[in-house]
Amino acid sequence: MTLLPAAIIAGLGLGEPVTLVARRNPYSDSYDPIEVGGVRLDLTAATSVRYTDNVFFDENDAAVSDVVFGFEVGASAATEVGRTALRVSAGLDRQQFVDTSTETVTNGRIAGGATYRLDDATNLDLRASYRGDAEARVFIDAFAASAEPIRFSALDIEGSVDRTRGRWIMKLSAFRNALDYKSGLDRDGDVIEQDFRDQTTNGAGLDILFKVFGTDVGVGGYGKYSRIRFSTPFAGESLDHEIVEGGAAILTPQEAIYSLDARVGVFNREFDSPLRPTITELTYRANLVYTPILRTNLSVYVDRAPDPTAIDGAGSRIRTAQRVGVDHEFLPTLFGSAAYERSTFDFEELGRDVTEVGFRVGMRWVLNEAAELVGEARYFDRSTEFDDPDTFEADRDVLNVSLRAGLRF
């Protein structure tokens, strides 16, 4: 049981719990990929059907239901040249609504990267991706009055070096992210300007992990600096700011009965504008997985942090999330899961609290090395409370039921 250097590539290994689709295919070892001239090719395709009882995430008495057909295709290629590993991938995803055609979207993505093995202990990595996407209606900042989903594009570039020396694992990275939002129309045909949301982030991060003597438990720290610039002022005011994050972390082996990824730290955001206050908040994130019996995992996930997407009057919005889940392997090819999820958004400056509660259950059936079926049902409810008792917003909820068939060639 050892810690891999790659465990710190995504911030000391922390992240959301693994989903059904992400679990390992038991037929992976027998999968025979396409190889052409030393290049490994992977082709994927999927189709899905989903029912939703609230397309626009409107108030419950105005909800509109619909059936959505999904179509996905993807391709990836990888090869090695000496000490360098190269990879590239691309994909398209179309969500076709039957009745509410304005919600139909087609999203694309392309990504590439290279890893150079400097020596047995040091890797240099460069990766980049570009995608076109649309905001989900349930997104906390989605424009409820828009006639169609708000479109945006995202460019992400990151370079890093990670090194293992004895019990020390270190990673130094630099990154650049750019978001470009497209203006939309509201349901009356008026333009909803989005230029004030266009932003570019540049920054750097450092992760350090030390494996405690005699164990495979890692302890360490992390630090991150980000500088965010907006292309257009908001209501005549600059939203440019910088964020500094840092703290301590612990990481235990995933093969043990108990596994823990946890960190606690401080988040500090300071705006260029003197009209906006500096925000300093405690942050934490932890994912605990317990395996009481061989084929069953119980997981608890908690997260608290200021929401970096809050850029208007809600600059001090705090998001707290909890998730309790269980997944079980009924057969080597049949998996099931269930989870309870809860998030709260505290709009400290606006006197408003938003609570989101959801449940989900799912099954995944792996047919062979190239095909699988995934079914899932999710219920999601959002309620809002205001400090002013005369202000009221009705609850909103949505039920999604989906079936997805995936193929790998």
N, C-alpha and C positions, 0 to 999 in steps of 0.2 A: 504494500500500500504506500504509494509515493505521491507527492504533489508534483504536478506537471508545471513547467514554467508558463505554459499557455493559460494557466488558471488566473493569472493576473492581467491578462491582455484586456479583459473587459472590466477593469476596476476591481482587482482582487477577487475575481470570480463571482461577484454578486450579480443577481438578476432575478427576474420573475421566475416562478416555479415552471418546471418543464411541462409542456402540454402533451396531450395524447399523440398529436401528429409528430412531435419531436422525438418520441421514444424510438429506440433502436428497432429496426426491422430484423426479426430473428433469421431471416433468409439472407442477410447482407453478405455473409461469408460466401454464399454460393452465387452471388450476383456477378455476371460476366459483362463488364462495360465494353463499349465500343472503343477500339483503339485504332488510330490512323497515324502512321508515321511517328509513333511515340507519344501521340497526344491522346489523352483519355477524354471521351465525350460522354456526357450524360444528357439525355432528353427526357423531359417530363411533360405530362398533360393531365388535366383534371377537369371534371365537370361537377357542378353542384346544383342543388335546388334548395331554396330557403323560403320559409313563410315568415312574414313579419306583420304584427298587428298594429304597428304605429310607424309608418314610413317616415314621416317628417318629425317624429318625436314631439308631437303636439300635445296640448292638454288632452286628457283622456276622453272628454266628451266630443273632441274634434278629430279623433284618431282615424287614420285611413290605413287599411290593410292592403297587402299585395304579395305576390309571389315573385321571387327573384331567381333567375337562372345565371349561374356563374360558369365561366370558361377560362381556363388558365393553360398557358404553354410556357415552357422554359427550356433553356439549353445552357450547358456549362462545358468548359474545356480546361484541362489542366495538363501540364507537362513539366519536366525537370530538365534543366540544362546545366550540367556540372553541379555547382553548389546553389543554384538558383531555381526556385519553384515558381512557376507562372500559372495564373488562373484568370479566367474571364467568364462572365455569365450574363444572361439577358433573359427577360421574360415579359409577357403580356397578361393582363388580367382584366376581363370584362364582366361587369355585373349588369345584367339585362332585366329591368323591371317590366312586368307585363302591362300594368295599367298606368302607373305613374312614370311615363317615359322620361320626364325631365330628370329623374334620379339616375338614369342609366349612365355609367361611367366606364371608360377604358383607361387603365393605368399601365404604364410601362416602366421598366427599370433596366439598367445596365451597370455592371460592376466589374472591376478588375483589380489585380494585385500581384505583388511579387515579394518573395521572401528569399533573402540571401543568407546562407549559413556561413558566417565569418569564421567560426571555429565550433568545436563541440559544445561550447558554453554560451555562444553569442549569436543572436539572430537579428538581422535588419529587415524590417517589414514596411512595405508601402502599399496602401490600398485606397481606392477611390470608387465612388458610386454616384449615380444620378438617377432620379426617379421623378415621374409625374404622378400626382396623387390628388385625391379629393377628400375634404374633411368629412368625417362621419357626422351624421346628424346628432348623435349623442355626445359629441365632443363638447366639453364644458364651455368653450368660447364660440361654438358654432352660431352663425347668424340664423335665428329661427325664422326670420321673415324672408330669407332668400328663396327665390323661385327654383334654384337648383344648387347642388353642392358647390362650395367654394373650391376652386382649383388652385393648386400650388405645385411648385417644383422644388426639389431639394438636392443640393450638391454637397457631398461629404468627402473630404480628403484627410488622410491621417498617415503619418510616418512615425515609426517607433523603433527602438532598439531594446531588446530584453537580454539579460545576462544572468546565468546561474553560476554562482561561485561558492562551492561548499554547500552550506545550509542557507545561503542568501539567494534570493531571487529579486531582481530589480528590473523595472521597466521605465523608460523615459520616452515620452511621446509629444508630438506637436500635431495640431489639427486645425482645419478650416471648414466651416459649415456655412452654407448660403441658402436662404429661403426666399422664394419669389412668389408672391400671391397674386392671383388674377382677380380683377374686379368682377362682380357678378350683378345680377338683377334681383330686386325684391319682387314680391308677388303682385305689386302694382306696376311693374315695368321700369321702376327707377333704378339708377345705378348705385350699387353698394361699393364704394371705393375701398380698396385694400392696400394701397401703396404704403400706408403708414406701418404695415406689418412686415414689409420687406426688410431683411436683416442679414448681416454677415457676422460670423463669430470666428475669432482667431484665439488660439490658446495653447497651453502646454500642461502636461501632467507628469507626476512622478509617483510610482508605486514601489514599495519595498516590502518584502515578506521574508521572515526568518523562521525556519523550521526548528522548533524547540528541541533541544538535545534529548535523544532517546525516544522521540515521538515523531509522528508525521503531522503534528499540529503546527500551523503557521500563524505567526503574529507579526504585525507590521503596521505601516501607516501609509497614507495617501495624501497627495496635495494636487490641486488643480487651479489654474488661473485661466479666465476667459474674458475676452474683451468683445462686447457686442455693440455693433454700430447699425443704425437704422438709416435707410435712404431718404426718408421723408419725416419731418417733425409731426407729432401728434397734437392737434389743436394748437399749432405754433410753438410747441415745446419739444426740446430734444429728449429722446428716450435713450440715448447712448448711455451705457453703463459698463461696469466691470464686476465680475464675480470671482471671489476667492473662496475655495473650499479646502478643508483639511481635517484629518482625524486619524483614528486608530482602527485596526481591523483584525479579525481572527478568522481563520479558515481551517476546517478539519477535513480529513479524508472522506470522500464520498462513498467509499466501500464499507465504512463502519456502520454499525447498527444505528448510531446517531451521527448526523452530519450537520454542520453549522457554518453558514457564511454570514458574517455580521460585521457591521462597522458603525461607528458613532463619531460625529464630528460637528464642525461649525460651518455655516453658510453665511457669507457676507456679500451683500450687493450694494454698490454705491453708484448712484446716478451722477452724470455730469451736471444736470440741472440742480441748482440749489433749492428748487421748490419741492423736490422729492426727497423723502427721508432715506437715510441709510438703513438697510435691513440686515440685522444679525440674528440668526436663528439656530437653535439646536437641530441637528439632523441625525437620523438613524435609519438603518435598513438591515433586516435580518431574515434569513430563510433557514428554518430548522426542519429537518426531515428525519423521521423516526421509522424504522423498519421492524415492527414487532414480530412479524413472521416473514418467511422468505419472499413471498410474492406480493406483499402489501406495504405501501408507503403512506404514512400520515405526514402532512406538512403544515407548517404555520409560517406565514409570511407577514411581516409588518414593515411599514415604511412611513417616514415623516420627513417632509422637506418643503421649503418654499417652492411654489410653482413658477418656473422660469418663463412660462408662456404668458403670464399675467403682465401686460405691458401698459394697460390704460389706467383707469382710476383704481384698479385692484392690485396695486404693486406689491402689497404685503400678503397676498393670498397664501395660506398654508394648506398643504394637502397631507392628510393622514390616511393610510390605507391598511386594511387587514384582510387576510385570506386564510381560510382553513380548508384543507382539502384532503381527499383520500383517493388513491388509485390502486387498482388490484389487477393482477394478471390471472384471469380465469383459466386460460390456456396459453401455451407459448405463442399463439397467434391471435389471442382475443384479450383486449384490455378494456377496463372500464374506469371511469373517474367521476367524482362529484366534488363540488366546492361551494362554499359560501364566501361572498366577497362584500366588503363594505369600505367606502371611501367617504371622507368628509372634506369639504373645502371651506376654510374659514376666511371670509373676505373681511379682514379686520377693519379696514378703513371705510367700508361701505355698510357695515351693520347688517350683514347677510351671511347666513350659513347654509350650505348645500350638502345634503346627505344622499349618497347613492348606495343602494343595497341590491345585490344580485345573487342568483343561484344558477348553477349550471351542472348538467350531467351529460356524460358522453360515453360512446363506445367506439372502439377501433378494432377492425377485423382485418388482419393481414392475410391476403389470399395466397400470395407467393412472393418471390423476390421482386416482382414488377407491378403488383396490383394490391390495392387496399381500399377499404370502405370505412368512412368515419361519419358517425351520426352524433349530433349534439343539439341540446335544447338549453336555452338561456333566457332567464327572466331578469329584468333590470328596471329598478324604480328610482326616481329622483324626486326628493322633496326639498322645499326651500323654507327657511324661517328668517324673518326680519326682526330687527330690534324694535322697529316701529310696529305696534300691534295692529295698526290700521292698514298696513301693507300686506297683500296676500297674493300668493302664486299657487295655482292648483298643482297637484302632483302629476307627474308624467311617468308612464311606464311603457315597456315594450317587451314582447315575447318573440324570440327568434327560434325557429326549429329548422335544422339543416341536415342534409345528407350529401356527402362528398365522396366521389370516386376518383382515385388517383392512379396514374400509370407511370412507370419508369421504363425507358427503353435502353 
